[in-house]
Amino acid sequence: MDTFIGFAAVVMVSIVALFSALALQSLLLRATLALMQPASIQRVPAPSLAHGTRMAARAFAKAR
């Protein structure tokens, strides 16, 4: 009976360690990605969807 309790304890500790390691890894990944963002003051706005669609249509028309 002591063997089963010991085995269950090892399994539970391993599962807790796994989830805490995954949480720490995701936290560090988010911090790394946040630090990798460019440090510019003025951001260039992304082109609108309509503008991108017009550009794609022009490129497709030239290729034909």
PDB file of N, CA, C and O in Angstrom:
ATOM      1  N   MET A   1       0.818  -1.194   0.000  1.00  0.00           N
ATOM      2  CA  MET A   1       0.000   0.000   0.000  1.00  0.00           C
ATOM      3  C   MET A   1       0.865   1.263   0.000  1.00  0.00           C
ATOM      4  O   MET A   1       0.524   2.257  -0.640  1.00  0.00           O
ATOM      5  N   ASP A   2       1.983   1.214   0.720  1.00  0.00           N
ATOM      6  CA  ASP A   2       2.881   2.363   0.748  1.00  0.00           C
ATOM      7  C   ASP A   2       3.481   2.630  -0.622  1.00  0.00           C
ATOM      8  O   ASP A   2       3.756   3.777  -0.973  1.00  0.00           O
ATOM      9  N   THR A   3       3.682   1.574  -1.391  1.00  0.00           N
ATOM     10  CA  THR A   3       4.243   1.733  -2.733  1.00  0.00           C
ATOM     11  C   THR A   3       3.269   2.492  -3.628  1.00  0.00           C
ATOM     12  O   THR A   3       3.685   3.360  -4.395  1.00  0.00           O
ATOM     13  N   PHE A   4       1.991   2.179  -3.539  1.00  0.00           N
ATOM     14  CA  PHE A   4       0.986   2.865  -4.348  1.00  0.00           C
ATOM     15  C   PHE A   4       0.876   4.340  -3.954  1.00  0.00           C
ATOM     16  O   PHE A   4       0.728   5.202  -4.820  1.00  0.00           O
ATOM     17  N   ILE A   5       0.946   4.627  -2.676  1.00  0.00           N
ATOM     18  CA  ILE A   5       0.874   6.009  -2.216  1.00  0.00           C
ATOM     19  C   ILE A   5       2.113   6.782  -2.671  1.00  0.00           C
ATOM     20  O   ILE A   5       2.015   7.940  -3.077  1.00  0.00           O
ATOM     21  N   GLY A   6       3.269   6.139  -2.600  1.00  0.00           N
ATOM     22  CA  GLY A   6       4.494   6.776  -3.076  1.00  0.00           C
ATOM     23  C   GLY A   6       4.456   7.038  -4.570  1.00  0.00           C
ATOM     24  O   GLY A   6       4.867   8.100  -5.037  1.00  0.00           O
ATOM     25  N   PHE A   7       3.955   6.051  -5.319  1.00  0.00           N
ATOM     26  CA  PHE A   7       3.840   6.214  -6.769  1.00  0.00           C
ATOM     27  C   PHE A   7       2.850   7.323  -7.109  1.00  0.00           C
ATOM     28  O   PHE A   7       3.118   8.136  -7.994  1.00  0.00           O
ATOM     29  N   ALA A   8       1.731   7.369  -6.433  1.00  0.00           N
ATOM     30  CA  ALA A   8       0.730   8.417  -6.674  1.00  0.00           C
ATOM     31  C   ALA A   8       1.314   9.792  -6.335  1.00  0.00           C
ATOM     32  O   ALA A   8       1.042  10.770  -7.031  1.00  0.00           O
ATOM     33  N   ALA A   9       2.109   9.865  -5.280  1.00  0.00           N
ATOM     34  CA  ALA A   9       2.731  11.138  -4.909  1.00  0.00           C
ATOM     35  C   ALA A   9       3.713  11.592  -5.986  1.00  0.00           C
ATOM     36  O   ALA A   9       3.755  12.771  -6.339  1.00  0.00           O
ATOM     37  N   VAL A  10       4.493  10.660  -6.500  1.00  0.00           N
ATOM     38  CA  VAL A  10       5.441  11.000  -7.567  1.00  0.00           C
ATOM     39  C   VAL A  10       4.698  11.473  -8.816  1.00  0.00           C
ATOM     40  O   VAL A  10       5.117  12.437  -9.456  1.00  0.00           O
ATOM     41  N   VAL A  11       3.610  10.808  -9.163  1.00  0.00           N
ATOM     42  CA  VAL A  11       2.828  11.199 -10.342  1.00  0.00           C
ATOM     43  C   VAL A  11       2.232  12.588 -10.149  1.00  0.00           C
ATOM     44  O   VAL A  11       2.286  13.415 -11.059  1.00  0.00           O
ATOM     45  N   MET A  12       1.664  12.851  -8.980  1.00  0.00           N
ATOM     46  CA  MET A  12       1.048  14.157  -8.727  1.00  0.00           C
ATOM     47  C   MET A  12       2.097  15.274  -8.743  1.00  0.00           C
ATOM     48  O   MET A  12       1.857  16.341  -9.308  1.00  0.00           O
ATOM     49  N   VAL A  13       3.243  15.035  -8.133  1.00  0.00           N
ATOM     50  CA  VAL A  13       4.305  16.048  -8.132  1.00  0.00           C
ATOM     51  C   VAL A  13       4.806  16.281  -9.551  1.00  0.00           C
ATOM     52  O   VAL A  13       5.108  17.418  -9.913  1.00  0.00           O
ATOM     53  N   SER A  14       4.900  15.245 -10.350  1.00  0.00           N
ATOM     54  CA  SER A  14       5.341  15.391 -11.739  1.00  0.00           C
ATOM     55  C   SER A  14       4.346  16.205 -12.552  1.00  0.00           C
ATOM     56  O   SER A  14       4.745  17.043 -13.361  1.00  0.00           O
ATOM     57  N   ILE A  15       3.063  15.971 -12.347  1.00  0.00           N
ATOM     58  CA  ILE A  15       2.036  16.717 -13.070  1.00  0.00           C
ATOM     59  C   ILE A  15       2.068  18.193 -12.668  1.00  0.00           C
ATOM     60  O   ILE A  15       1.980  19.073 -13.525  1.00  0.00           O
ATOM     61  N   VAL A  16       2.193  18.462 -11.379  1.00  0.00           N
ATOM     62  CA  VAL A  16       2.278  19.852 -10.918  1.00  0.00           C
ATOM     63  C   VAL A  16       3.526  20.520 -11.492  1.00  0.00           C
ATOM     64  O   VAL A  16       3.472  21.673 -11.920  1.00  0.00           O
ATOM     65  N   ALA A  17       4.637  19.808 -11.503  1.00  0.00           N
ATOM     66  CA  ALA A  17       5.872  20.370 -12.054  1.00  0.00           C
ATOM     67  C   ALA A  17       5.728  20.644 -13.550  1.00  0.00           C
ATOM     68  O   ALA A  17       6.226  21.655 -14.045  1.00  0.00           O
ATOM     69  N   LEU A  18       5.058  19.760 -14.265  1.00  0.00           N
ATOM     70  CA  LEU A  18       4.843  19.953 -15.697  1.00  0.00           C
ATOM     71  C   LEU A  18       4.049  21.218 -15.959  1.00  0.00           C
ATOM     72  O   LEU A  18       4.444  22.040 -16.786  1.00  0.00           O
ATOM     73  N   PHE A  19       2.925  21.383 -15.257  1.00  0.00           N
ATOM     74  CA  PHE A  19       2.085  22.552 -15.500  1.00  0.00           C
ATOM     75  C   PHE A  19       2.757  23.844 -15.048  1.00  0.00           C
ATOM     76  O   PHE A  19       2.579  24.885 -15.681  1.00  0.00           O
ATOM     77  N   SER A  20       3.513  23.791 -13.984  1.00  0.00           N
ATOM     78  CA  SER A  20       4.217  25.012 -13.575  1.00  0.00           C
ATOM     79  C   SER A  20       5.328  25.357 -14.567  1.00  0.00           C
ATOM     80  O   SER A  20       5.576  26.536 -14.820  1.00  0.00           O
ATOM     81  N   ALA A  21       5.993  24.363 -15.126  1.00  0.00           N
ATOM     82  CA  ALA A  21       7.013  24.625 -16.142  1.00  0.00           C
ATOM     83  C   ALA A  21       6.380  25.201 -17.411  1.00  0.00           C
ATOM     84  O   ALA A  21       6.943  26.106 -18.026  1.00  0.00           O
ATOM     85  N   LEU A  22       5.224  24.687 -17.802  1.00  0.00           N
ATOM     86  CA  LEU A  22       4.533  25.229 -18.983  1.00  0.00           C
ATOM     87  C   LEU A  22       4.082  26.659 -18.745  1.00  0.00           C
ATOM     88  O   LEU A  22       4.178  27.496 -19.643  1.00  0.00           O
ATOM     89  N   ALA A  23       3.593  26.948 -17.552  1.00  0.00           N
ATOM     90  CA  ALA A  23       3.167  28.314 -17.233  1.00  0.00           C
ATOM     91  C   ALA A  23       4.360  29.263 -17.247  1.00  0.00           C
ATOM     92  O   ALA A  23       4.262  30.372 -17.773  1.00  0.00           O
ATOM     93  N   LEU A  24       5.463  28.846 -16.686  1.00  0.00           N
ATOM     94  CA  LEU A  24       6.664  29.686 -16.675  1.00  0.00           C
ATOM     95  C   LEU A  24       7.188  29.902 -18.084  1.00  0.00           C
ATOM     96  O   LEU A  24       7.615  31.005 -18.425  1.00  0.00           O
ATOM     97  N   GLN A  25       7.159  28.866 -18.900  1.00  0.00           N
ATOM     98  CA  GLN A  25       7.635  28.990 -20.272  1.00  0.00           C
ATOM     99  C   GLN A  25       6.759  29.961 -21.063  1.00  0.00           C
ATOM    100  O   GLN A  25       7.285  30.795 -21.800  1.00  0.00           O
ATOM    101  N   SER A  26       5.440  29.872 -20.925  1.00  0.00           N
ATOM    102  CA  SER A  26       4.569  30.783 -21.657  1.00  0.00           C
ATOM    103  C   SER A  26       4.729  32.211 -21.155  1.00  0.00           C
ATOM    104  O   SER A  26       4.664  33.154 -21.944  1.00  0.00           O
ATOM    105  N   LEU A  27       4.936  32.380 -19.855  1.00  0.00           N
ATOM    106  CA  LEU A  27       5.165  33.716 -19.305  1.00  0.00           C
ATOM    107  C   LEU A  27       6.456  34.317 -19.857  1.00  0.00           C
ATOM    108  O   LEU A  27       6.483  35.486 -20.242  1.00  0.00           O
ATOM    109  N   LEU A  28       7.516  33.527 -19.897  1.00  0.00           N
ATOM    110  CA  LEU A  28       8.788  34.021 -20.435  1.00  0.00           C
ATOM    111  C   LEU A  28       8.704  34.285 -21.938  1.00  0.00           C
ATOM    112  O   LEU A  28       9.329  35.218 -22.441  1.00  0.00           O
ATOM    113  N   LEU A  29       7.936  33.470 -22.652  1.00  0.00           N
ATOM    114  CA  LEU A  29       7.771  33.693 -24.088  1.00  0.00           C
ATOM    115  C   LEU A  29       7.032  34.999 -24.341  1.00  0.00           C
ATOM    116  O   LEU A  29       7.411  35.764 -25.228  1.00  0.00           O
ATOM    117  N   ARG A  30       5.982  35.260 -23.569  1.00  0.00           N
ATOM    118  CA  ARG A  30       5.254  36.523 -23.722  1.00  0.00           C
ATOM    119  C   ARG A  30       6.152  37.716 -23.397  1.00  0.00           C
ATOM    120  O   ARG A  30       6.102  38.738 -24.082  1.00  0.00           O
ATOM    121  N   ALA A  31       6.963  37.588 -22.362  1.00  0.00           N
ATOM    122  CA  ALA A  31       7.869  38.677 -21.996  1.00  0.00           C
ATOM    123  C   ALA A  31       8.911  38.893 -23.085  1.00  0.00           C
ATOM    124  O   ALA A  31       9.250  40.034 -23.401  1.00  0.00           O
ATOM    125  N   THR A  32       9.417  37.819 -23.654  1.00  0.00           N
ATOM    126  CA  THR A  32      10.403  37.933 -24.729  1.00  0.00           C
ATOM    127  C   THR A  32       9.803  38.612 -25.949  1.00  0.00           C
ATOM    128  O   THR A  32      10.435  39.481 -26.550  1.00  0.00           O
ATOM    129  N   LEU A  33       8.590  38.223 -26.318  1.00  0.00           N
ATOM    130  CA  LEU A  33       7.950  38.830 -27.477  1.00  0.00           C
ATOM    131  C   LEU A  33       7.622  40.297 -27.213  1.00  0.00           C
ATOM    132  O   LEU A  33       7.702  41.121 -28.125  1.00  0.00           O
ATOM    133  N   ALA A  34       7.259  40.629 -25.989  1.00  0.00           N
ATOM    134  CA  ALA A  34       6.986  42.032 -25.661  1.00  0.00           C
ATOM    135  C   ALA A  34       8.260  42.857 -25.742  1.00  0.00           C
ATOM    136  O   ALA A  34       8.220  44.009 -26.173  1.00  0.00           O
ATOM    137  N   LEU A  35       9.385  42.291 -25.338  1.00  0.00           N
ATOM    138  CA  LEU A  35      10.647  43.022 -25.395  1.00  0.00           C
ATOM    139  C   LEU A  35      11.190  43.127 -26.817  1.00  0.00           C
ATOM    140  O   LEU A  35      11.994  44.013 -27.106  1.00  0.00           O
ATOM    141  N   MET A  36      10.766  42.245 -27.696  1.00  0.00           N
ATOM    142  CA  MET A  36      11.255  42.271 -29.069  1.00  0.00           C
ATOM    143  C   MET A  36      10.525  43.297 -29.933  1.00  0.00           C
ATOM    144  O   MET A  36      10.940  43.537 -31.067  1.00  0.00           O
ATOM    145  N   GLN A  37       9.455  43.908 -29.434  1.00  0.00           N
ATOM    146  CA  GLN A  37       8.727  44.904 -30.204  1.00  0.00           C
ATOM    147  C   GLN A  37       9.630  46.109 -30.453  1.00  0.00           C
ATOM    148  O   GLN A  37      10.430  46.472 -29.591  1.00  0.00           O
ATOM    149  N   PRO A  38       9.508  46.726 -31.615  1.00  0.00           N
ATOM    150  CA  PRO A  38      10.348  47.893 -31.886  1.00  0.00           C
ATOM    151  C   PRO A  38       9.999  49.043 -30.940  1.00  0.00           C
ATOM    152  O   PRO A  38       8.839  49.236 -30.574  1.00  0.00           O
ATOM    153  N   ALA A  39      11.002  49.783 -30.564  1.00  0.00           N
ATOM    154  CA  ALA A  39      10.813  50.870 -29.613  1.00  0.00           C
ATOM    155  C   ALA A  39      10.621  52.186 -30.353  1.00  0.00           C
ATOM    156  O   ALA A  39      11.342  53.151 -30.098  1.00  0.00           O
ATOM    157  N   SER A  40       9.679  52.234 -31.244  1.00  0.00           N
ATOM    158  CA  SER A  40       9.425  53.460 -31.993  1.00  0.00           C
ATOM    159  C   SER A  40       8.265  54.214 -31.346  1.00  0.00           C
ATOM    160  O   SER A  40       7.341  53.621 -30.790  1.00  0.00           O
ATOM    161  N   ILE A  41       8.344  55.515 -31.436  1.00  0.00           N
ATOM    162  CA  ILE A  41       7.295  56.338 -30.840  1.00  0.00           C
ATOM    163  C   ILE A  41       6.102  56.426 -31.774  1.00  0.00           C
ATOM    164  O   ILE A  41       4.958  56.312 -31.334  1.00  0.00           O
ATOM    165  N   GLN A  42       6.354  56.624 -33.042  1.00  0.00           N
ATOM    166  CA  GLN A  42       5.278  56.793 -34.002  1.00  0.00           C
ATOM    167  C   GLN A  42       5.116  55.501 -34.798  1.00  0.00           C
ATOM    168  O   GLN A  42       6.047  55.038 -35.458  1.00  0.00           O
ATOM    169  N   ARG A  43       3.962  54.952 -34.726  1.00  0.00           N
ATOM    170  CA  ARG A  43       3.701  53.707 -35.456  1.00  0.00           C
ATOM    171  C   ARG A  43       2.997  54.032 -36.776  1.00  0.00           C
ATOM    172  O   ARG A  43       2.130  54.904 -36.840  1.00  0.00           O
ATOM    173  N   VAL A  44       3.388  53.319 -37.811  1.00  0.00           N
ATOM    174  CA  VAL A  44       2.764  53.493 -39.120  1.00  0.00           C
ATOM    175  C   VAL A  44       1.498  52.650 -39.137  1.00  0.00           C
ATOM    176  O   VAL A  44       1.558  51.447 -38.881  1.00  0.00           O
ATOM    177  N   PRO A  45       0.349  53.258 -39.436  1.00  0.00           N
ATOM    178  CA  PRO A  45      -0.885  52.469 -39.444  1.00  0.00           C
ATOM    179  C   PRO A  45      -0.871  51.446 -40.578  1.00  0.00           C
ATOM    180  O   PRO A  45      -0.335  51.697 -41.657  1.00  0.00           O
ATOM    181  N   ALA A  46      -1.455  50.324 -40.315  1.00  0.00           N
ATOM    182  CA  ALA A  46      -1.526  49.263 -41.321  1.00  0.00           C
ATOM    183  C   ALA A  46      -2.499  49.679 -42.420  1.00  0.00           C
ATOM    184  O   ALA A  46      -3.493  50.349 -42.141  1.00  0.00           O
ATOM    185  N   PRO A  47      -2.223  49.290 -43.670  1.00  0.00           N
ATOM    186  CA  PRO A  47      -3.154  49.632 -44.746  1.00  0.00           C
ATOM    187  C   PRO A  47      -4.501  48.946 -44.527  1.00  0.00           C
ATOM    188  O   PRO A  47      -4.584  47.869 -43.936  1.00  0.00           O
ATOM    189  N   SER A  48      -5.534  49.590 -45.013  1.00  0.00           N
ATOM    190  CA  SER A  48      -6.870  49.041 -44.816  1.00  0.00           C
ATOM    191  C   SER A  48      -7.087  47.825 -45.715  1.00  0.00           C
ATOM    192  O   SER A  48      -6.311  47.564 -46.635  1.00  0.00           O
ATOM    193  N   LEU A  49      -8.143  47.103 -45.429  1.00  0.00           N
ATOM    194  CA  LEU A  49      -8.455  45.904 -46.199  1.00  0.00           C
ATOM    195  C   LEU A  49      -8.803  46.269 -47.640  1.00  0.00           C
ATOM    196  O   LEU A  49      -8.423  45.562 -48.572  1.00  0.00           O
ATOM    197  N   ALA A  50      -9.523  47.372 -47.819  1.00  0.00           N
ATOM    198  CA  ALA A  50      -9.905  47.784 -49.168  1.00  0.00           C
ATOM    199  C   ALA A  50      -8.666  48.139 -49.990  1.00  0.00           C
ATOM    200  O   ALA A  50      -8.589  47.812 -51.174  1.00  0.00           O
ATOM    201  N   HIS A  51      -7.709  48.801 -49.368  1.00  0.00           N
ATOM    202  CA  HIS A  51      -6.483  49.156 -50.072  1.00  0.00           C
ATOM    203  C   HIS A  51      -5.719  47.901 -50.493  1.00  0.00           C
ATOM    204  O   HIS A  51      -5.228  47.821 -51.619  1.00  0.00           O
ATOM    205  N   GLY A  52      -5.617  46.933 -49.602  1.00  0.00           N
ATOM    206  CA  GLY A  52      -4.934  45.686 -49.927  1.00  0.00           C
ATOM    207  C   GLY A  52      -5.645  44.916 -51.027  1.00  0.00           C
ATOM    208  O   GLY A  52      -5.004  44.299 -51.877  1.00  0.00           O
ATOM    209  N   THR A  53      -6.971  44.954 -51.007  1.00  0.00           N
ATOM    210  CA  THR A  53      -7.742  44.268 -52.046  1.00  0.00           C
ATOM    211  C   THR A  53      -7.510  44.912 -53.405  1.00  0.00           C
ATOM    212  O   THR A  53      -7.361  44.217 -54.410  1.00  0.00           O
ATOM    213  N   ARG A  54      -7.480  46.256 -53.434  1.00  0.00           N
ATOM    214  CA  ARG A  54      -7.207  46.956 -54.704  1.00  0.00           C
ATOM    215  C   ARG A  54      -5.817  46.611 -55.219  1.00  0.00           C
ATOM    216  O   ARG A  54      -5.639  46.392 -56.418  1.00  0.00           O
ATOM    217  N   MET A  55      -4.835  46.561 -54.335  1.00  0.00           N
ATOM    218  CA  MET A  55      -3.472  46.227 -54.749  1.00  0.00           C
ATOM    219  C   MET A  55      -3.401  44.807 -55.305  1.00  0.00           C
ATOM    220  O   MET A  55      -2.733  44.566 -56.311  1.00  0.00           O
ATOM    221  N   ALA A  56      -4.082  43.872 -54.659  1.00  0.00           N
ATOM    222  CA  ALA A  56      -4.080  42.486 -55.137  1.00  0.00           C
ATOM    223  C   ALA A  56      -4.784  42.378 -56.482  1.00  0.00           C
ATOM    224  O   ALA A  56      -4.335  41.632 -57.352  1.00  0.00           O
ATOM    225  N   ALA A  57      -5.883  43.110 -56.670  1.00  0.00           N
ATOM    226  CA  ALA A  57      -6.600  43.070 -57.944  1.00  0.00           C
ATOM    227  C   ALA A  57      -5.733  43.642 -59.067  1.00  0.00           C
ATOM    228  O   ALA A  57      -5.722  43.106 -60.176  1.00  0.00           O
ATOM    229  N   ARG A  58      -5.000  44.738 -58.783  1.00  0.00           N
ATOM    230  CA  ARG A  58      -4.112  45.303 -59.794  1.00  0.00           C
ATOM    231  C   ARG A  58      -2.995  44.318 -60.162  1.00  0.00           C
ATOM    232  O   ARG A  58      -2.674  44.147 -61.338  1.00  0.00           O
ATOM    233  N   ALA A  59      -2.422  43.689 -59.174  1.00  0.00           N
ATOM    234  CA  ALA A  59      -1.340  42.739 -59.447  1.00  0.00           C
ATOM    235  C   ALA A  59      -1.859  41.552 -60.244  1.00  0.00           C
ATOM    236  O   ALA A  59      -1.177  41.054 -61.140  1.00  0.00           O
ATOM    237  N   PHE A  60      -3.061  41.101 -59.919  1.00  0.00           N
ATOM    238  CA  PHE A  60      -3.645  39.972 -60.653  1.00  0.00           C
ATOM    239  C   PHE A  60      -3.960  40.378 -62.092  1.00  0.00           C
ATOM    240  O   PHE A  60      -3.764  39.592 -63.018  1.00  0.00           O
ATOM    241  N   ALA A  61      -4.446  41.601 -62.276  1.00  0.00           N
ATOM    242  CA  ALA A  61      -4.787  42.067 -63.624  1.00  0.00           C
ATOM    243  C   ALA A  61      -3.529  42.209 -64.481  1.00  0.00           C
ATOM    244  O   ALA A  61      -3.563  41.916 -65.676  1.00  0.00           O
ATOM    245  N   LYS A  62      -2.431  42.648 -63.892  1.00  0.00           N
ATOM    246  CA  LYS A  62      -1.174  42.770 -64.652  1.00  0.00           C
ATOM    247  C   LYS A  62      -0.626  41.407 -65.044  1.00  0.00           C
ATOM    248  O   LYS A  62       0.008  41.273 -66.091  1.00  0.00           O
ATOM    249  N   ALA A  63      -0.861  40.399 -64.218  1.00  0.00           N
ATOM    250  CA  ALA A  63      -0.317  39.068 -64.490  1.00  0.00           C
ATOM    251  C   ALA A  63      -1.089  38.373 -65.601  1.00  0.00           C
ATOM    252  O   ALA A  63      -0.567  37.447 -66.221  1.00  0.00           O
ATOM    253  N   ARG A  64      -2.290  38.787 -65.861  1.00  0.00           N
ATOM    254  CA  ARG A  64      -3.093  38.130 -66.903  1.00  0.00           C
ATOM    255  C   ARG A  64      -2.703  38.589 -68.219  1.00  0.00           C
ATOM    256  O   ARG A  64      -3.267  38.147 -69.220  1.00  0.00           O
TER     257      ARG A  64
END
